[in-house]
Amino acid sequence: MALRSLITLILLSSFSLFAQAEGVRFALVKTSETETLDAFTVAGGKWTEKVKVNHTAVLIQHHAATLLFDTGLGRQVDRQFKEEMPWWDKPLMQYGAVTPARDQLDRAGIRVDRILLSHAHWDHASALADFAEVPVWAPYEEIEFSEIATPPAILPSQFAHRVKWHPFEFQPEPFMGFDRSLDLFGDRSLVLVPLDGHTPGSTGLFLTLEDGRRFFFTGDASWRLEGFTGPKDKFWLSSRLVDNDRAGTHAQLRKVHELLKATPGLTLIPAHDAQVQDRLGYYPRWIQ
């Protein structure tokens, strides 16, 4: 897509935004952190340096509902990981001490109305069983992926409690350079877009605050902001392990790279980039 056309679509999608995006705020709920080699997370990274990696859920309060975008690591993850993760993948998939999102939210009396998944990989859907009563929104393609994928992509017991799936389809409504989107509440404050590549139904979320600040939660299209600003793929071995469609994932990197060039005020939040997330802070700190 030509840059001029991309800018036009962005301007159209932003029309009347400030009058519409009301009553929304979010907080990053950190459930775990660890360190890994910089080189393992992004092409051209350094083998002599380590970077911090987070497992985070995004708590969103809209005047119409309270949502989670992904779940982070849950109460059962240690057992799930020990029993179901192949031994040869365990060294690459390590995580730190876990503070489940459900525990953090229960202490504050916060009830979640729905869960949105960026994708169904084990570290993003780990805590679904902690919220067994909550409907889980995902594209049809991602629900099917969760049913046929095997470890290390998913850990089957994470879906054994008969997830209350709420399948959805993207609509032919352009938004921020994407040809299709799903406006969750009709006010453009929370808009889902397809980011397929990493998994067949990977999904991104645009969140716009009342003052016009806009955030883009990009799941695992890239683990690091550097992947989009470069753009840079994941390290080749990492990509072979985790990207369902490597060419498709690369295409999404290029698209978001062009989007960043066209909208310099946009804040990207990759799911595992602790450096980006540290700047925003963590629950109970709210961004509003």
C-alpha positions in Angstrom: 0.0 0.0 0.0 1.4 3.4 -1.0 2.2 5.7 1.9 -0.2 8.4 0.6 -3.1 5.9 0.6 -2.1 4.8 4.1 -2.2 8.3 5.4 -5.6 8.9 3.8 -7.1 5.8 5.5 -5.6 6.9 8.8 -7.2 10.4 8.5 -10.5 8.9 7.6 -10.5 6.4 10.5 -9.6 9.2 12.9 -12.7 11.4 11.9 -14.7 12.5 15.0 -12.5 10.4 17.2 -12.1 12.9 20.1 -15.9 13.2 20.6 -16.4 9.4 20.5 -13.7 7.8 22.7 -15.0 8.3 26.2 -14.7 6.4 29.4 -11.8 4.1 28.6 -8.6 3.4 30.5 -6.1 0.5 30.7 -3.4 -1.0 32.9 -0.7 -3.5 32.2 -1.0 -6.5 34.5 2.4 -8.1 34.7 2.2 -11.7 35.6 5.8 -12.7 35.2 9.2 -11.5 33.9 12.4 -13.1 32.9 15.6 -12.5 30.9 16.8 -13.8 27.6 19.5 -13.1 25.1 19.0 -10.0 23.0 20.0 -12.0 19.9 17.2 -14.5 20.5 14.4 -11.9 20.3 15.3 -9.9 17.1 17.4 -10.4 14.0 20.8 -8.7 14.5 20.5 -8.7 18.3 23.6 -9.0 20.5 24.7 -12.4 21.9 26.5 -10.6 24.7 23.5 -8.8 26.1 20.3 -9.8 27.9 16.9 -8.2 27.7 14.0 -8.4 30.1 10.9 -10.1 28.8 7.4 -9.8 30.3 4.3 -11.9 30.3 1.5 -9.4 30.6 -2.3 -9.1 30.4 -3.9 -5.8 29.5 -6.8 -4.8 31.7 -9.2 -2.4 30.0 -12.1 -0.6 31.5 -14.6 0.9 29.1 -17.8 2.4 30.3 -19.7 -0.6 28.7 -17.4 -3.4 29.9 -14.2 -4.6 31.6 -11.9 -6.6 29.4 -8.6 -8.4 29.3 -6.5 -8.5 26.2 -4.6 -11.7 26.7 -4.3 -13.4 30.2 -0.6 -13.5 31.0 0.6 -16.6 32.9 -2.0 -18.3 35.1 -2.4 -20.3 38.3 -1.8 -23.6 36.6 1.1 -22.7 34.4 3.9 -24.4 36.4 2.1 -27.8 36.2 1.1 -27.2 32.6 4.6 -26.3 31.6 6.2 -29.2 33.5 3.8 -31.9 32.2 3.1 -30.7 28.6 6.0 -28.6 27.3 8.5 -30.8 25.3 11.8 -31.1 27.3 13.8 -29.8 24.3 11.7 -26.6 24.2 11.8 -25.9 28.0 15.2 -24.1 28.1 14.0 -21.6 25.4 10.6 -21.0 27.0 11.5 -20.3 30.6 9.7 -17.7 32.7 10.0 -16.2 36.1 7.9 -16.2 39.3 4.2 -15.9 38.5 1.6 -13.6 40.0 -1.6 -14.5 38.1 -3.8 -11.7 36.8 -6.8 -13.4 38.5 -5.2 -13.1 41.9 -4.3 -9.4 41.3 -7.8 -8.5 40.1 -9.7 -10.5 42.8 -7.8 -8.6 45.5 -9.3 -5.4 44.0 -12.7 -6.8 43.4 -12.4 -6.3 39.6 -14.7 -8.5 37.5 -13.8 -9.2 33.9 -16.7 -9.3 31.3 -14.8 -10.7 28.3 -11.3 -11.8 27.3 -9.8 -10.9 23.9 -6.9 -13.0 22.7 -4.0 -11.6 20.6 -3.5 -15.3 19.8 -3.8 -18.7 21.4 -0.1 -19.5 22.2 0.4 -21.0 25.7 1.9 -17.9 27.3 -1.0 -15.7 26.2 -3.8 -18.1 27.0 -2.3 -19.7 30.1 -4.8 -18.2 32.5 -8.0 -18.9 30.6 -8.9 -21.5 33.2 -8.6 -18.9 35.9 -11.4 -17.0 34.1 -13.5 -20.1 33.1 -16.8 -18.2 33.4 -15.7 -15.4 31.0 -16.4 -15.4 27.3 -13.3 -15.4 25.1 -13.3 -13.5 21.9 -11.2 -14.7 19.0 -11.4 -15.1 15.2 -12.7 -18.4 13.9 -9.2 -19.1 12.5 -7.6 -18.8 15.9 -10.2 -21.0 17.6 -9.5 -23.7 15.1 -5.7 -23.2 15.6 -6.2 -23.7 19.3 -7.9 -27.1 18.6 -5.3 -28.5 16.2 -2.0 -27.0 17.4 0.4 -28.9 19.6 3.1 -28.1 22.1 5.1 -25.9 22.3 2.6 -23.6 20.5 -0.2 -24.5 22.9 -0.5 -26.6 26.0 -3.8 -28.6 25.6 -4.8 -28.5 29.3 -5.2 -24.7 29.0 -8.3 -25.3 26.9 -9.6 -28.4 28.7 -12.2 -26.5 30.7 -14.5 -26.0 27.6 -13.7 -22.4 26.8 -16.7 -20.1 26.3 -15.5 -19.1 22.8 -17.1 -16.1 21.2 -16.0 -16.3 17.5 -16.0 -13.1 15.5 -15.2 -12.0 11.9 -13.5 -8.7 10.9 -15.7 -6.4 8.9 -14.7 -4.6 5.6 -14.2 -1.3 7.5 -10.7 0.2 7.0 -9.0 1.4 10.1 -5.5 2.8 10.6 -4.2 1.3 7.3 -5.9 -2.1 7.8 -8.5 -3.1 5.3 -10.7 -4.9 7.9 -11.5 -4.2 11.5 -13.9 -4.8 14.3 -15.1 -1.8 16.4 -16.0 -3.4 19.7 -18.3 -0.6 21.0 -19.0 1.5 18.0 -17.0 4.5 19.3 -13.6 3.6 17.9 -12.0 3.5 21.3 -11.3 -0.2 21.0 -10.8 -1.6 17.5 -9.5 -5.0 16.6 -7.5 -5.6 13.4 -6.1 -8.8 11.8 -2.4 -9.5 12.3 -2.3 -13.0 11.0 1.1 -14.5 10.4 2.4 -15.4 13.8 -0.7 -17.5 14.1 -3.6 -17.8 11.6 -5.9 -15.6 13.7 -3.4 -13.2 15.4 -5.2 -10.0 16.3 -4.0 -6.5 17.2 -5.9 -4.0 19.3 -6.0 -0.2 18.8 -7.0 1.6 22.0 -7.7 5.3 21.9 -8.1 7.4 25.0 -10.5 10.4 25.3 -7.7 12.9 24.8 -6.7 11.2 21.5 -3.6 9.3 22.6 -3.6 6.0 20.7 -2.0 2.7 21.6 -1.5 -0.4 19.5 -1.2 -3.7 21.2 0.5 -5.9 18.6 0.7 -9.3 20.3 3.7 -11.4 19.0 4.0 -10.0 15.5 7.3 -8.8 17.0 8.5 -9.4 20.5 10.4 -6.1 20.5 9.5 -2.6 19.4 12.8 -2.7 17.4 11.1 -5.3 15.2 8.7 -2.7 13.9 11.0 0.4 13.8 13.7 -1.6 11.9 11.8 -3.4 10.6 13.5 -6.5 11.8 12.3 -10.1 11.9 12.7 -12.3 14.9 16.0 -14.3 15.1 15.6 -16.9 12.3 15.6 -19.9 14.7 13.0 -18.2 17.0 10.8 -17.4 14.0 11.0 -21.0 12.8 9.9 -22.2 16.3 7.0 -19.8 16.8 5.8 -18.1 13.6 3.1 -20.1 11.8 3.6 -18.2 8.6 7.0 -16.5 8.5 6.3 -14.6 5.3 3.0 -13.4 6.6 4.6 -12.3 9.9 7.2 -10.3 7.9 4.4 -8.6 5.9 2.8 -7.5 9.1 6.1 -6.0 10.3 6.3 -4.0 7.1 2.7 -2.8 7.4 3.1 -1.6 11.0 6.5 -0.1 10.1 4.8 2.1 7.4 2.0 2.9 9.9 4.5 4.2 12.4 6.1 6.4 9.8 2.7 7.8 8.9 1.5 8.3 12.6 4.5 9.3 14.8 2.3 9.8 17.8 1.2 6.2 17.9 2.5 4.1 20.8 3.2 0.4 20.0 3.1 -2.1 22.8 4.5 -5.5 21.8 3.3 -8.2 24.2 6.7 -9.1 25.7 8.8 -5.9 25.4 9.6 -5.0 29.0 11.4 -1.8 28.0 8.3 -0.4 26.4 6.0 -1.6 29.2 8.3 -0.3 32.0 7.8 3.2 30.7 4.0 2.9 31.1 4.1 1.2 34.4 2.0 -1.6 35.8 -1.3 -2.3 37.5 -2.5 -0.7 39.8 -1.2 2.2 37.7 -3.8 3.2 35.1 -3.2 4.9 31.8 -6.2 7.3 31.1 
